[in-house]
Amino acid sequence: MTAETGQLQRVLSEGQLAIVVECIPPAARQAPDAEAVKKTAAVLRDKVDAVGVVDNRSEILMSAVATAAILQAEGIEPIVNVTTRDRNRIALMSDVIGARALGLRNFLCTSGDHQTLGRERAARNVFDLDSIQLLATLDRLRRDGVVFGDESQAGSLSHRPCDLYLGAVASPDADPQELQAIRLAKKVEAGADFLITQPVFDVDRFGKWLDSLEPSQIAEKAAILAGILVPPSAARTREIRENVPAGWRVEIPDAVIERLESVRPEQQRDEAISLAVELIGRLRALKDIRGFYLMTDGDAAAAVEVIERAGLRSDR
């Protein structure tokens, strides 16, 4: 590690459980400004190791880089999601280099969901690179300071290594698991330092998925953070399930919705938090879990409640 090592990398390297919360930037349809992001930062400050910033998921949102820069100025370490769906390699690299100039160093490389699954269905996708190619490109940038077409200049004074910490997405519920394990191994080989899973509900299936990764030693090479979904209500949970992004490849069980519906509407948020706390308790027993990525549908206070009730910072 270097003097610039970030909180997330330090926590994972020290063997502590990392706590990351997802941040959905303000949507264009909501007249976005910096204040909403600052309010999120105020709630999460000193409670998390990092905040993952979504990159135009499903609709037009405030730029992930701009949102991350605001969070960083407010004392929060961001993870910038970089989605290959909307930009070619020139635009992708320009954004990453610009983000690094702003002091941002954590990047989650994703392909992104097809635009027809969101609000902007008339938009054209790009997919010049996929997530594995993006990882490999950023890994080359951090090792040799080289971008496309600069191979002959590797190692020169004008091409210096760029300090980056790279992540990728894992889909434990996707079939066949053998094929997914191969794809995940390619992401790690390409340069992923950490892996964030899609939401986990079935701990037994998740454990089998972890077992399927053992031959390639993925968990030894990259830190695995389990995704935890904390929906605000039964109705919202149904909405998420009916419109679940194809990339999630996850099924929200009937039992989850039934449990939320078993209590009054005003109690459903607290019940969802209880479900998340119970799930974290079971997942912590799995040896390869290195942290948690909380998805609370924009409710930062709910994330803090989960963290406190699950005792995730009790060993700090």
N, C-alpha and C positions, 0 to 999 in steps of 0.2 A: 504494500500500500504506500501511497505517497502523501505528501502534506495536504493534497487536495481531496483525499479520500472522503467520500460523502458518508452521511449517517447510515444510509441503507447498506452500503457495502461494508462499513465497519461492523454494524450489528450482525450481519450474516457471517462475516469472517470470524467473529468472536464466538459464534455458536449460539447466539441468543435468538429468540423468536422475533422475527421482524413483523411489525404492524404497519400495514399500508391500507389507506382508505381511498376509494375511488371518488374523484371529483368530476361532475358533469358541468362543463362551462355553461354560462348563460346562453340561451338560444336566441337567435336573431329575431324571432317573433316576439321576444320578451323585452325588446329594447335594452340589450345587455350593456352593462357598464362594470367598472372595476369594483364597485361597492359590494356586489353580491359575492364576488370571489374573496374579498377581504373579510366578509362576515364568516365565510366558511373557514378561512385561515384562523380567525379568532377562536372559533370553537375547537379546532383540531390542534392548535399550537401546544407543544409539549406533551401531546397525547399519542402522537404517531411518529414513526420513523420516516415515512414518506407518504406522498399523496399522488395517486395515479390520475393523470389528466386525460380525459377522453378526447379523441380526435374526430369530430364531426360524425359521431355515431347517430345514424338514423335521420339526422337533419342538420341544418346549418347552425353551428355553434361558434362562440368566440374562439379564435385561434388557440390551439393547445399551447403553442409557444408563448403567446401573450398571457394566457391564463397562468402558465407555469412561472413566468417572470413575475407576475403579481404575487403569486403564492410565495416565491422565494424572497421577495422584498418584505413579505410579512412574516418571515421566519420559518417557513415550511419548505422542506426539501421535496421537490416535485419529481415525478417520473413522466416524461413527455411521451405520450402515445404517438407513434409515427405510422400512419396508415398508407399503404401503397396504392390503394384504390383510386385516389384522386389526383396523384401527382406522378410525373415521370421522374426518372433518375436525377435529372438536373435540378428540378424543384425540391426533391427529397433531400439531396445533399446540401442544397442552399439553405434549407430550413434547419438542418442539423448543425451545420457550421455556424449559422447565425445564432442558434440556441446556445451552442457552446460558448460563443463570444459573450453571451449574456450570463455565463456562469452555470448553465444547465448541463448536467452530465449523465443523467439517467434517461435511457430511452427504451421504450417497449415497442418492439417491431411487430406489426400486424398487417395482414392483408386487407382486413376490413370486410364488412358485410356488403353484399350487392346492393346498389343504390335503389333497386326496385322494392327493397324491403323497408325503405324509409319514406320520409315525406317528399324527398326530391327525386321522384321516379323518372323524370325526364332527363336527369343529369347523365352524362356519359362517364363510364369508368375508364381508368387508364391501365392499371396493372402492368406497367412497364417492367417492374420488378415484383417478385413475390416476397414474402416475409423472410424466407431463407436467404435469398439473394441480397436483400437489404441488410440482414445481419452480417453476411460475409463482407459486404461493402464497407460497413461501419467498422467491422473488426480490422480490415485492412487500413482504414483511416487511422484508427487508434494505434496500430502497431507501427506503420510505416509513414503515416502522414500523407498517404497517396489516395487520390480519387481517380475517377475514370480518365484514361488516356495519359496518366502521369507515371506509369510504371518505370520508365527510364530514369525518373528523377528520385526514386526511392532512396532514402538515406541521405539525400543532400541537405544542406543547411536550410533550404527553403521548404523542405518537406519534413516536418517534425511530427513525432507521435502525438496523437490527440487523446487526452484522458477521457474515456467514455466507459460507462457501466451499462451493459446491454441486457435486455430481457426479451422473452418471447412468451407466447400463449400456448397452453396445453389443454387438450380436450379429453378428459378421462372417460367420458361417456360415449365417445365416438367409436364406431365399429368399422372394420375389424381392429381390435386393440393391437394386434401384431403390426399392422400397417401404420397405425398411429405412433407406435413405439419407434418405428424406423424413421418416420418423419420428424419426431421429436429429437432423435439422435442426430439427425442432420442439422437441426436448429442449434443444438449444443456444439456440434462440430464447427458450425459456421461462426460461433462466437457468443452464444447466449450464456450469460453469467447467472441469470435467475429465470425461473419459469413461473408464470401465474396461471393457475388453472381456471377453467370455466366453473360456474357455481357447482358446489358439491352438495348432494343430498343423501346419497346412498353410500354410507361409510364402508360397508362390506365390498361393494363393487369398486370403490376407490382404492381400498387396500389391495385388491387383486390387480388393479391397474398399476399400482406402485410395484407390485411383484413382477409384473411384465416388463418393467424397466430395468430390472436387476442385471440381465445379461449384458446390456450395453453400459451399465454403471452410470446412468444418467444422473441419479440423485447424488452421486459422489462428485460429479463434474459441474452441476448447476443446482442452485438452491431452489427448492420447490415451495411455493406459497399457495396454499389452498384458498380458492375463491369461496366466499360466504355471501349469499344473497339475503338481504334483510328487507323484505317488501313491507310497505307501510300499512297494508290492509289486504283482506281476502280478495276484494274486488280488483285491486291493483295486481295481485298475484295472478289472478285469472287472466287479466289483460296481458301481463308479461308472458304467461304460458301460451296464450293464443297467438301472440305476435313475437315469439322468441326468435331472435336472430339466428339464421341458419348456421352461422359460425359458432354459436354456443354449443350446439349438439348436446343439449341437456334437456331432460324431462323433469318438470316440477311435479312431484308425486301428488296424487289426490289427497293423501294423508296430510300433507302440509296445508292445503286449502281447507280441508275439513277441520283441522285443528284451529285455524284462524277463525273459521265461521262458527266455532263452538262457543265463542265469547262475543260480548257485545261489540259493536263497531268501534266504540271509543277505547276498547281494550285490545284491539287487534294489533296495534303497533307494538305494545308491550309484549304480547304473545309471540310476535315475530322475533323480537329481541331475545326472548327466552329460548325459542327454537334455535337461534343462532348460537347462543351460549352453550346449550346442550351439545350441539353439533361440534363446536370447537373443543369441548371437553373430550369428546370421543376421538377427534382427529389428532389431538395433541399426543395421544398414546402411540401414534404411528411414528416409527423411528425416522422416517425420511421427510417429515414435515418440518420446514424451516421458518414458517411464518404464515400469516393470513392476510388475505386481500378482501376487505369488506366493501360490499356493494349495497348501499343503502338508499338508492334512488334519490340521491341529493339531500338526504336527511343526515347532516353531519352530527347532530346531537345524538341520533340513534346509534351511530358508530361509536361515539364516546361511551354510551351506556353499555354497549356490547363489550368494549374493551375493559371497562371497569368491572362489570359483573362476571366476566370470564377470567378476571385476574391476569390479564395478559401482560401487565406491567409490574406485577407484584415481585418479580425476581430481578428488577432493575436496581 
